[in-house]
Amino acid sequence: MPSSQFHLSEYLNTAISAARTGAAILQAHSLRRSDLVIDKKARNDLVSQADRDAEAAIIEQLQENTPQFGIVAEETGGQASGAATWYIDPLDGTTNFLHGIPHYAVSIALVAHEGTYVQGDQPLEVDTPVIGVVYDPNREELFTAMYGVGAWLNEHRLGCSQTESLSEALLATGLPFRDFSFAEQYMPTLNAALPLTRGVRRMGSAALDLAWVACGRYDGYWEMGLAPWDVAAGTLIVREAGGDAQDILHAEPWPRSGFIYAGNANVAPALHEMLRPHVRNR
């Protein structure tokens, strides 16, 4: 696909519109949480009618505006196809949402596939997130990013923090809550981080953790056992804000396996060095 036919700005607007539509549905459901039908996909893996309704509305908009792209969504699945694929998490922070904790977001990313011409006349060498949108409806904070152009919070350009060392860094993480098979790898990383850093926070939304790294609220972040739709948008937002977001094992071009670390240009490499001895090949 020639770059002249790959319209990043149009795709960003499409994603923003879809995210706002999904968020409006979530907020309507939040007013009657006690009436929600909640299913358990697995232990501590919850899905509600709010997730399903928001996802259906998001998918409808994306398919209408970009029928040429594949779609992979948390509740309905799908597969990568075409020159690029949308990755959708209609409600990142479901447990927070269901308990009335106002910390959750809609996350939408477009990942362009290897060989796609996104900018100029050089095709991408690896699959790469090129559009990222994370929308927090409770704070009305819209985090967006476009490949090679930058990242924004509402109308303000984003930049990661300038913190220089782990000893001065505030980190975010996510504790194992659903899949405990990697807990023996995760717990040593938490034990290592506690005395080395200024503090560690666990807020319950990977998409917002990454967005907050991008805007400088956190200096770094790591987590294990996530899904690709959890991290696709946030990965690009961090990268376009001048930080780094990678697979912990550096085995994939973006952390689609869900083992991720991110941080500003100083903290990210130090964080990776802290994690590396404890994480083995999966």
N, C-alpha and C positions, 0 to 999 in steps of 0.2 A: 504494500500500500504506500504510494508516494506520500511524503510529508504534507503536500498541499491538500491531501484529502483527510488528514488526521487533525481535526479541529479541537485542540485542547481546551480552548476557552469555551466552546460550545458544550463540550462534555462536562466541564466544571459547572457551568450553569445548570445543566441537566441534573447533575448529582446534588447540587445545592437545593434545587426545587424538590427533588425526590426526598431528600433528608428532612426538609421542612414539612412535607406532607406526612411522612412517617412519624415525625415528632408530634405533630398535632393530634394524631391518633393515639399515641402513647399518653399524652397529657389528658385527653378526654377519658381514657380508661383509668388514669390515675385518680380521678375524682370518685371512682367507684371500685376501688381495689377489692373490696370484700365480695363483689359479685363476679370477679374474674374466675374463669375456669382454668385451673392450673394442672398441668400434667407433669409427671416425672419421666424424663427420657432415661435417666439413670440416677444413681445416688447423687443428690445435691445438684442435679442437672435439670433445671426447671424450665418449662415453657408455658406461657399463658396466651390467652386469646389476644392480648395486646401485642405480643411478639408477632403472632400470625397475621393479624390485621395490618400492622405496620409494614411487615415484609411484603404482603400481597400488593399494597398500594405502591410501595417503592418499585417493585418489579414491574408493575403495570406501566409506570412512567418511564422507566429505563427501556423497556421493550418497545414502547411507542416511539421514543426519540432516538434510540440506537439499536435497531433490530439486528444490526450486523455483528454485535458483540455477544459473547457468551455471558452467562450469569451463574455465579455460585453464591448461594445464600444459606444462612445458618439453618433455617427450618425446612426449606424445600429442596435443598441440595442443588444439583446442576453440575455442569462441567465446563471446563475452559474450552473455548472455541473461537474461531475468527482471529482477527488481528489483535484483539484485546478482550479481557474478561472483567466484568464487574464482580467485586466481592462485597457482600452486603451482610452487615450485622444490624438488624432492625432495632435491637435493644441490647446494648452492651452494658451490663450491670443489672441483669434481670433480678437477681436476689435483692439488690438494693431497692429496685423498683417495687417489688412485691412486699417489702417491709416498710415502704414509705420513706425510704432514705433518698433524698433528692440529689443523687449522684449517679447518673447514667446518661447514655448518649446513643445517637444513631451514627453508625460508621459505614461509609461507602467509599470504595476505592476502585479505580480502573487500573488494571495491570496489563500493560502492553507486552506482547509475546516476542520472544527472540525472533529477529529478522524483520520486525516491524519498523517502518520509517516514521519516526515521531517528530524529529527535528532535523532539518538539513537533508543531506543525501547519504548519510551513514545509518545503516540499520542497527537496531539494538542487538548487542551481542548476547544478552541474557534477558529473561523475563524481568520487567521493571515496573514498579508502581509509578504511574504518571499523573493520576488525579487522586487527591485525598480530601475527604470531607468528614469531619467529626463535629456533630452538632449537639450541644448541651442545652436542652430546652429550658431547664430550670434557671440557668444563669443567662440564657439567651446569648451564649457564646458560640460563634460559628468559626471553627478552625478549618482552613482550606489550604491546599497546596497544589501547585502545578509544576510538573517536571521541568527543571532548568530555568524556572521563572521566579519562584519564591514561595513563601508561606505567609498566611495572614490570620489574625484573630479579628473577626469582623472587618473593619477597614484599616487595621493597623498591621504593618509588616512585622513578622515575628523574627526573633533571634534567640538562640539558646543563651543560657547564662554564661558568665565569664569565670566561674569558679575554677580554680586551678588544680585542686587536689581532692582526693577522696576524703581526706581529713576535714575538709571544709564543705563537703557535699551533703545535700539532703537527697536521699534516694527514695524511690517508690518500688514496690514489688507486689507480687501476687502470691499468696500462700496456696499450696495444693488444697483443692476443695472437692474435686470431682474424680480425678484420676490420681491415685496415690502411688502409682508404680514408680514414679521418679522422686518420691519424697526423700529417699536416702541420698539422692544427689542434691536436692534443693536445700535441705536443712543445713548442711555444712556451708553453703553459700550465705545463708542468712546469719549463721553464727560468725562467719568471717566479716560480714558487713557491719554488724552491730558495734564492735569496738573501733572500727576503722573510719567510721563516717560520723557526720553530725546527727544523723537519725535516719530511720527507715519508716516509711508510711505504707499502709495497705488500705486502699480506698475502694477497691472492688470493680473498677472499670479499666481494662487495659487500654482502650482507645483514649480515654481521658488522661491516663497516666502518660502516654506518649505525647498527647497534645500539650500537657503541662510541662513536659521536658522541653518541647519546642518553644514555649513562651517563657521559660526560665523559672517557673515555680519549683520544679524539680531540676536537679543537676544530672540525674541519671536514673535508670530504671532497668529492672530485669525480671523475667518471669519464665516459667516453663509450663508445658502442657496446654498451650493455647491452640486456637484454630486459625487458619489463614485470614478469615474475615475479621478476627479480632485485631490484627496487627497491620493489615495492608495499608489502610489509610494513614494510621499514625506513623508508620515507617517513613512514608514520603514526607509527611509534615515535619518530622524531626530532621530529615536529611535536607529539606529545602530551607530550614531555619538555621542551617550551618552546623548541625550536629551529625551524629552517626547512629544508625540503627541497623543491626546485623543479626544473623543467625549466630548463636553462641559458638557453634563448631565451625563457622565459616564454610559450611558445606553447601549452602544455597545462596543465590543472589539476593534474595530477600527472605526474611525469617518466616516463611510459610509453614514450617514444621511446628512453630509455636514456641521454640526455645530462643528467646530474644534478649538482647541487651541494647541499651540506647543511652546516649548522653551527649553532653557538649563535647567539643573537640579535645578538651583536656581530660575529662572524666571518663569518657567512653573507653579509651584504651586501658586506663587503670582499672576500670570495672571489669573489663574482659580478662585482664591478668588475674584478678581476684577470683573470677568464676572458673577459669579454665582448668585448674587442677581437680575440680570436683565434678566436672561434667564429662561423661564418656559418650562414645559413639552409640547412637540409638539403632 
